[in-house]
Amino acid sequence: MSIIDNLEAMRARGQDSALLRYSLGNEYLKQGQTDQAIDHLADAVRQDPGYSAAWKLYGKALTQAGRSVEAVEALSRGIEVAEGKGDAQAAKEMRVFLKRAEAALDSQD
């Protein structure tokens, strides 16, 4: 049984949480299944809007999927969350992803 299978089994048993969704998103992203990753990460930040690591991974996944407008929105929100919690490292990493997403947007114009 894979990590994803185990996590999905937990979710099926009703053990849903922001951490579970973050973990699923992370594993799907590692497998190159970006759409599934985005769905789970969106749920993670809906369940816990203060989860800066989930915002960071959500923005990264959106950027990889070429969904630059959504990535810019998610990363901007994630930076606010991280700064509000004093999570300077996460905010710094999200600024790097934000620059990439904004550059991708500029190249689409």
KOLNUPA-6885 format. One record per atom (N, C-alpha, C): residue in three letters; atom name; z, y, x. Coordinates in pm, whole numbers, plus 50000, padded with zeros to 5 digits. Example, Ala and Ser with C-alpha at 12.3 -4.5 7.8 and 13.67 -1.06 7.14 Angstrom:
REM KOLNUPA-6885
[r 'Ala','N',[50780,49431,51319]]
[r 'Ala','CA',[50780,49550,51230]]
[r 'Ala','C',[50780,49670,51320]]
[r 'Ser','N',[50708,49775,51285]]
[r 'Ser','CA',[50714,49894,51367]]
[r 'Ser','C',[50787,50003,51290]]
This chain:
REM KOLNUPA-6885
[r 'Met','N',[50000,49881,50084]]
[r 'Met','CA',[50000,50000,50000]]
[r 'Met','C',[50000,50125,50089]]
[r 'Ser','N',[49915,50219,50058]]
[r 'Ser','CA',[49906,50341,50139]]
[r 'Ser','C',[50015,50441,50099]]
[r 'Ile','N',[50031,50543,50181]]
[r 'Ile','CA',[50126,50650,50149]]
[r 'Ile','C',[50090,50712,50015]]
[r 'Ile','N',[49961,50736,49995]]
[r 'Ile','CA',[49916,50796,49869]]
[r 'Ile','C',[49953,50706,49751]]
[r 'Asp','N',[49929,50576,49765]]
[r 'Asp','CA',[49965,50482,49658]]
[r 'Asp','C',[50115,50490,49627]]
[r 'Asn','N',[50196,50492,49730]]
[r 'Asn','CA',[50341,50500,49711]]
[r 'Asn','C',[50380,50630,49640]]
[r 'Leu','N',[50322,50741,49684]]
[r 'Leu','CA',[50354,50870,49622]]
[r 'Leu','C',[50306,50876,49477]]
[r 'Glu','N',[50185,50823,49453]]
[r 'Glu','CA',[50133,50822,49316]]
[r 'Glu','C',[50219,50733,49226]]
[r 'Ala','N',[50271,50622,49281]]
[r 'Ala','CA',[50359,50534,49205]]
[r 'Ala','C',[50489,50607,49168]]
[r 'Met','N',[50542,50685,49260]]
[r 'Met','CA',[50662,50764,49231]]
[r 'Met','C',[50634,50863,49118]]
[r 'Arg','N',[50519,50928,49126]]
[r 'Arg','CA',[50482,51026,49023]]
[r 'Arg','C',[50466,50957,48888]]
[r 'Ala','N',[50406,50839,48889]]
[r 'Ala','CA',[50385,50763,48765]]
[r 'Ala','C',[50519,50723,48702]]
[r 'Arg','N',[50621,50707,48787]]
[r 'Arg','CA',[50755,50673,48736]]
[r 'Arg','C',[50831,50796,48689]]
[r 'Gly','N',[50766,50913,48693]]
[r 'Gly','CA',[50829,51035,48645]]
[r 'Gly','C',[50910,51109,48750]]
[r 'Gln','N',[50890,51075,48877]]
[r 'Gln','CA',[50963,51141,48984]]
[r 'Gln','C',[50886,51262,49038]]
[r 'Asp','N',[50831,51340,48947]]
[r 'Asp','CA',[50748,51454,48987]]
[r 'Asp','C',[50835,51567,49042]]
[r 'Ser','N',[50788,51630,49148]]
[r 'Ser','CA',[50858,51744,49207]]
[r 'Ser','C',[50759,51821,49293]]
[r 'Ala','N',[50799,51941,49330]]
[r 'Ala','CA',[50714,52021,49420]]
[r 'Ala','C',[50695,51950,49554]]
[r 'Leu','N',[50802,51888,49605]]
[r 'Leu','CA',[50791,51817,49732]]
[r 'Leu','C',[50696,51698,49721]]
[r 'Leu','N',[50704,51624,49611]]
[r 'Leu','CA',[50613,51511,49590]]
[r 'Leu','C',[50468,51560,49585]]
[r 'Arg','N',[50445,51669,49511]]
[r 'Arg','CA',[50309,51722,49500]]
[r 'Arg','C',[50259,51774,49635]]
[r 'Tyr','N',[50348,51839,49711]]
[r 'Tyr','CA',[50313,51885,49845]]
[r 'Tyr','C',[50273,51765,49932]]
[r 'Ser','N',[50353,51661,49926]]
[r 'Ser','CA',[50326,51541,50007]]
[r 'Ser','C',[50193,51478,49968]]
[r 'Leu','N',[50167,51468,49838]]
[r 'Leu','CA',[50038,51415,49792]]
[r 'Leu','C',[49924,51503,49841]]
[r 'Gly','N',[49939,51633,49825]]
[r 'Gly','CA',[49835,51726,49870]]
[r 'Gly','C',[49807,51711,50018]]
[r 'Asn','N',[49912,51699,50097]]
[r 'Asn','CA',[49898,51683,50241]]
[r 'Asn','C',[49824,51554,50275]]
[r 'Glu','N',[49862,51445,50211]]
[r 'Glu','CA',[49797,51316,50239]]
[r 'Glu','C',[49651,51315,50194]]
[r 'Tyr','N',[49622,51370,50077]]
[r 'Tyr','CA',[49483,51377,50032]]
[r 'Tyr','C',[49400,51465,50126]]
[r 'Leu','N',[49458,51573,50174]]
[r 'Leu','CA',[49386,51661,50266]]
[r 'Leu','C',[49355,51587,50397]]
[r 'Lys','N',[49450,51509,50447]]
[r 'Lys','CA',[49427,51428,50568]]
[r 'Lys','C',[49312,51330,50547]]
[r 'Gln','N',[49297,51280,50424]]
[r 'Gln','CA',[49191,51184,50392]]
[r 'Gln','C',[49057,51253,50362]]
[r 'Gly','N',[49055,51386,50366]]
[r 'Gly','CA',[48932,51458,50336]]
[r 'Gly','C',[48903,51469,50187]]
[r 'Gln','N',[49002,51438,50103]]
[r 'Gln','CA',[48986,51448,49958]]
[r 'Gln','C',[49042,51583,49913]]
[r 'Thr','N',[48964,51687,49943]]
[r 'Thr','CA',[49011,51824,49927]]
[r 'Thr','C',[49040,51860,49782]]
[r 'Asp','N',[48956,51818,49689]]
[r 'Asp','CA',[48978,51854,49548]]
[r 'Asp','C',[49111,51799,49497]]
[r 'Gln','N',[49139,51672,49529]]
[r 'Gln','CA',[49266,51614,49487]]
[r 'Gln','C',[49383,51687,49554]]
[r 'Ala','N',[49366,51721,49681]]
[r 'Ala','CA',[49470,51794,49753]]
[r 'Ala','C',[49499,51926,49685]]
[r 'Ile','N',[49393,51999,49650]]
[r 'Ile','CA',[49409,52130,49586]]
[r 'Ile','C',[49484,52116,49453]]
[r 'Asp','N',[49448,52016,49374]]
[r 'Asp','CA',[49516,51996,49245]]
[r 'Asp','C',[49666,51976,49263]]
[r 'His','N',[49704,51891,49358]]
[r 'His','CA',[49846,51863,49381]]
[r 'His','C',[49918,51983,49440]]
[r 'Leu','N',[49853,52054,49531]]
[r 'Leu','CA',[49917,52171,49592]]
[r 'Leu','C',[49933,52284,49491]]
[r 'Ala','N',[49836,52298,49400]]
[r 'Ala','CA',[49850,52398,49293]]
[r 'Ala','C',[49971,52364,49207]]
[r 'Asp','N',[49991,52235,49179]]
[r 'Asp','CA',[50109,52193,49103]]
[r 'Asp','C',[50237,52220,49181]]
[r 'Ala','N',[50234,52199,49311]]
[r 'Ala','CA',[50353,52223,49394]]
[r 'Ala','C',[50397,52368,49385]]
[r 'Val','N',[50303,52462,49396]]
[r 'Val','CA',[50343,52604,49392]]
[r 'Val','C',[50374,52650,49249]]
[r 'Arg','N',[50319,52581,49150]]
[r 'Arg','CA',[50357,52611,49011]]
[r 'Arg','C',[50501,52567,48985]]
[r 'Gln','N',[50535,52449,49037]]
[r 'Gln','CA',[50670,52396,49017]]
[r 'Gln','C',[50775,52471,49098]]
[r 'Asp','N',[50737,52517,49216]]
[r 'Asp','CA',[50830,52591,49303]]
[r 'Asp','C',[50754,52707,49368]]
[r 'Pro','N',[50749,52822,49298]]
[r 'Pro','CA',[50674,52937,49352]]
[r 'Pro','C',[50729,52991,49484]]
[r 'Gly','N',[50848,52947,49525]]
[r 'Gly','CA',[50906,52993,49650]]
[r 'Gly','C',[50884,52898,49767]]
[r 'Tyr','N',[50795,52800,49750]]
[r 'Tyr','CA',[50772,52694,49850]]
[r 'Tyr','C',[50664,52741,49947]]
[r 'Ser','N',[50704,52810,50053]]
[r 'Ser','CA',[50606,52872,50142]]
[r 'Ser','C',[50516,52771,50213]]
[r 'Ala','N',[50569,52654,50249]]
[r 'Ala','CA',[50485,52553,50314]]
[r 'Ala','C',[50374,52505,50220]]
[r 'Ala','N',[50405,52495,50092]]
[r 'Ala','CA',[50304,52454,49994]]
[r 'Ala','C',[50198,52562,49978]]
[r 'Trp','N',[50240,52688,49976]]
[r 'Trp','CA',[50141,52797,49969]]
[r 'Trp','C',[50047,52792,50090]]
[r 'Lys','N',[50104,52767,50207]]
[r 'Lys','CA',[50023,52762,50330]]
[r 'Lys','C',[49919,52651,50322]]
[r 'Leu','N',[49961,52531,50284]]
[r 'Leu','CA',[49869,52418,50277]]
[r 'Leu','C',[49767,52437,50164]]
[r 'Tyr','N',[49812,52496,50053]]
[r 'Tyr','CA',[49722,52525,49940]]
[r 'Tyr','C',[49611,52621,49985]]
[r 'Gly','N',[49649,52726,50055]]
[r 'Gly','CA',[49550,52822,50105]]
[r 'Gly','C',[49455,52759,50205]]
[r 'Lys','N',[49508,52674,50290]]
[r 'Lys','CA',[49425,52603,50389]]
[r 'Lys','C',[49324,52512,50318]]
[r 'Ala','N',[49371,52438,50217]]
[r 'Ala','CA',[49282,52347,50143]]
[r 'Ala','C',[49173,52424,50069]]
[r 'Leu','N',[49211,52535,50007]]
[r 'Leu','CA',[49112,52618,49936]]
[r 'Leu','C',[49008,52672,50034]]
[r 'Thr','N',[49054,52713,50153]]
[r 'Thr','CA',[48962,52764,50256]]
[r 'Thr','C',[48864,52654,50297]]
[r 'Gln','N',[48917,52534,50321]]
[r 'Gln','CA',[48831,52422,50361]]
[r 'Gln','C',[48728,52388,50253]]
[r 'Ala','N',[48767,52409,50127]]
[r 'Ala','CA',[48677,52377,50015]]
[r 'Ala','C',[48575,52488,49991]]
[r 'Gly','N',[48584,52596,50069]]
[r 'Gly','CA',[48491,52708,50052]]
[r 'Gly','C',[48525,52795,49932]]
[r 'Arg','N',[48646,52780,49880]]
[r 'Arg','CA',[48692,52858,49765]]
[r 'Arg','C',[48767,52980,49817]]
[r 'Ser','N',[48691,53069,49883]]
[r 'Ser','CA',[48751,53179,49960]]
[r 'Ser','C',[48828,53278,49876]]
[r 'Val','N',[48778,53312,49757]]
[r 'Val','CA',[48847,53409,49672]]
[r 'Val','C',[48986,53355,49636]]
[r 'Glu','N',[48990,53231,49592]]
[r 'Glu','CA',[49119,53168,49556]]
[r 'Glu','C',[49208,53154,49679]]
[r 'Ala','N',[49148,53124,49793]]
[r 'Ala','CA',[49225,53109,49917]]
[r 'Ala','C',[49292,53241,49954]]
[r 'Val','N',[49219,53351,49944]]
[r 'Val','CA',[49275,53482,49976]]
[r 'Val','C',[49393,53512,49883]]
[r 'Glu','N',[49376,53483,49754]]
[r 'Glu','CA',[49485,53506,49658]]
[r 'Glu','C',[49607,53421,49690]]
[r 'Ala','N',[49585,53292,49714]]
[r 'Ala','CA',[49696,53200,49743]]
[r 'Ala','C',[49767,53238,49873]]
[r 'Leu','N',[49691,53269,49975]]
[r 'Leu','CA',[49752,53302,50103]]
[r 'Leu','C',[49826,53435,50097]]
[r 'Ser','N',[49771,53532,50025]]
[r 'Ser','CA',[49840,53661,50010]]
[r 'Ser','C',[49975,53641,49940]]
[r 'Arg','N',[49974,53561,49835]]
[r 'Arg','CA',[50098,53529,49763]]
[r 'Arg','C',[50194,53451,49854]]
[r 'Gly','N',[50140,53356,49928]]
[r 'Gly','CA',[50222,53277,50019]]
[r 'Gly','C',[50288,53361,50127]]
[r 'Ile','N',[50216,53459,50179]]
[r 'Ile','CA',[50272,53549,50281]]
[r 'Ile','C',[50389,53628,50221]]
[r 'Glu','N',[50372,53677,50098]]
[r 'Glu','CA',[50481,53749,50029]]
[r 'Glu','C',[50603,53660,50016]]
[r 'Val','N',[50581,53536,49972]]
[r 'Val','CA',[50691,53440,49953]]
[r 'Val','C',[50761,53413,50087]]
[r 'Ala','N',[50682,53384,50189]]
[r 'Ala','CA',[50739,53351,50320]]
[r 'Ala','C',[50818,53469,50377]]
[r 'Glu','N',[50762,53589,50366]]
[r 'Glu','CA',[50832,53707,50418]]
[r 'Glu','C',[50961,53732,50339]]
[r 'Gly','N',[50956,53709,50208]]
[r 'Gly','CA',[51073,53726,50123]]
[r 'Gly','C',[51186,53631,50161]]
[r 'Lys','N',[51150,53515,50214]]
[r 'Lys','CA',[51250,53415,50255]]
[r 'Lys','C',[51285,53425,50403]]
[r 'Gly','N',[51218,53514,50475]]
[r 'Gly','CA',[51241,53526,50618]]
[r 'Gly','C',[51176,53415,50699]]
[r 'Asp','N',[51073,53353,50640]]
[r 'Asp','CA',[51002,53243,50705]]
[r 'Asp','C',[50884,53300,50785]]
[r 'Ala','N',[50919,53360,50899]]
[r 'Ala','CA',[50820,53434,50977]]
[r 'Ala','C',[50707,53346,51029]]
[r 'Gln','N',[50739,53223,51070]]
[r 'Gln','CA',[50636,53134,51126]]
[r 'Gln','C',[50532,53099,51020]]
[r 'Ala','N',[50576,53065,50900]]
[r 'Ala','CA',[50481,53033,50792]]
[r 'Ala','C',[50394,53155,50759]]
[r 'Ala','N',[50455,53272,50754]]
[r 'Ala','CA',[50380,53394,50725]]
[r 'Ala','C',[50274,53419,50833]]
[r 'Lys','N',[50313,53398,50958]]
[r 'Lys','CA',[50221,53417,51071]]
[r 'Lys','C',[50102,53321,51060]]
[r 'Glu','N',[50130,53193,51032]]
[r 'Glu','CA',[50023,53095,51019]]
[r 'Glu','C',[49931,53128,50901]]
[r 'Met','N',[49991,53172,50791]]
[r 'Met','CA',[49909,53206,50674]]
[r 'Met','C',[49820,53327,50701]]
[r 'Arg','N',[49866,53420,50785]]
[r 'Arg','CA',[49782,53536,50819]]
[r 'Arg','C',[49656,53489,50893]]
[r 'Val','N',[49669,53386,50976]]
[r 'Val','CA',[49553,53332,51047]]
[r 'Val','C',[49454,53271,50946]]
[r 'Phe','N',[49506,53190,50852]]
[r 'Phe','CA',[49420,53132,50749]]
[r 'Phe','C',[49359,53241,50662]]
[r 'Leu','N',[49436,53347,50633]]
[r 'Leu','CA',[49387,53457,50550]]
[r 'Leu','C',[49269,53527,50618]]
[r 'Lys','N',[49280,53548,50748]]
[r 'Lys','CA',[49168,53612,50821]]
[r 'Lys','C',[49041,53526,50811]]
[r 'Arg','N',[49058,53394,50823]]
[r 'Arg','CA',[48943,53304,50811]]
[r 'Arg','C',[48882,53312,50671]]
[r 'Ala','N',[48966,53310,50571]]
[r 'Ala','CA',[48918,53315,50432]]
[r 'Ala','C',[48847,53446,50405]]
[r 'Glu','N',[48903,53556,50456]]
[r 'Glu','CA',[48840,53688,50436]]
[r 'Glu','C',[48707,53695,50510]]
[r 'Ala','N',[48702,53636,50629]]
[r 'Ala','CA',[48575,53632,50705]]
[r 'Ala','C',[48471,53552,50630]]
[r 'Ala','N',[48513,53442,50570]]
[r 'Ala','CA',[48420,53359,50491]]
[r 'Ala','C',[48368,53437,50371]]
[r 'Leu','N',[48457,53516,50309]]
[r 'Leu','CA',[48414,53599,50196]]
[r 'Leu','C',[48312,53702,50241]]
[r 'Asp','N',[48341,53768,50355]]
[r 'Asp','CA',[48249,53870,50408]]
[r 'Asp','C',[48112,53811,50436]]
[r 'Ser','N',[48108,53688,50486]]
[r 'Ser','CA',[47979,53625,50521]]
[r 'Ser','C',[47902,53583,50395]]
[r 'Gln','N',[47972,53573,50280]]
[r 'Gln','CA',[47905,53538,50155]]
[r 'Gln','C',[47836,53658,50091]]
[r 'Asp','N',[47880,53778,50130]]
[r 'Asp','CA',[47822,53900,50070]]
[r 'Asp','C',[47678,53923,50115]]
